[in-house]
Amino acid sequence: MIKFGKVLRQLRAERGLGIKKLAPGLGVTYSYLSKLENGEVGPSEDMVARVAKYFDYDQGRLLLSAGKVPAEILEILQNNPDEAIEFLKDRFGRANDRRS
């Protein structure tokens, strides 16, 4: 999984935006964006939402890149823990076992 900072940097580069130009559009300082891109700080869920909206990027994927679980996924896991865990292990566990 690509980390949030790398995704942010890629999105910014694809638009040809400098960090100083993007910062006001997201309502933050350019130094904060630099820290996000370099992994020095993690984003809040609000910041993830702003980046997703600004770049029209999937918020769930962006949340995962920030190490956060999207609310709807967390609800599924909490409401169906046994089935969810079993499904994830069946679906993805074997692939991870082969890489070890």
N, C-alpha and C positions, 0 to 999 in steps of 0.2 A: 504494500500500500504506500502510495506517495504521501508524504507529509504535507500538512497544510501550507507551510511556507513555500514549498516547491510548487504546489498547485497555484498559489497566489502569484508567484513570480512568473509562471508560465502564462497565466491568464493576462497578466499585465503586459508581458512581452508580445503576446499575440495581438493585443490591441495597440501596440506601439506606444504605451504610456510609460512615462518616467514616474518614479516613485513620488516625486514632489508634485506632479500633476494629479496623480491618483488620490493622494491623501485627502484633499478637501472634498472630493467626491464621496469619500467614505466617512467623512467627519472625524478624521484623526490626523495626527502629525505624521510627517514623513519619517521621522525617527522611529515612531512606533511601528510603522509599516516595515521599516528596515529590520527591526527586531523580530517581527512576525516572520518575515521571509527567511531570516537567518536562524530561526528556531530558538531565539533567546527568550521569547515569551510565547505563551499560548493564547489563542483567541478566545474571547467569550462567545457564548452562543449568539448573542446579539451581533457581534462582529462577523461571525460566520454568516448570519442571515443577511447582513448588509453586503458582504462580498458576493454571496450567491445572487442576490437581487441585482447588484450593479453589473455583474458579468452574465446574468441569465444562466447560471450554472446550477446544477442539481444540489439543493441544500443538504440532502441526506448524505450524498457522497462527500461533500465538503465537511460536514460534521464528522464523518468517519475519519477523514484525513486529519482532523484536529483531535482525534482520540475520544470523540464523544459519540454516544449512541443516539440516533434520532428518536424522538419521543414515541412515534408510532411503533418502532421496532422494539423499544424498551417495554412498551405496553404488551406487545405480543409475547415477549419473553417472560414477563411477569405473570401474565394470565395463563400461559401454557408452558411452564418451565420444563416439565419432563418431555413433552412432545418436541418442543423447540430444541432442546439440547440433543435429543436423540436424532432429530432430523439433521442438525448441523454436523454432528459427529459422523452420521452415515454419509452425508453429502460431501463433506470436506475433510473429515478426519483421515480417510484413507490416502488422499492426495498428500496430506501433510506427512503421513507416516512414510511414504515413498521418498520424500525429500530428505528425511533425517539420515 
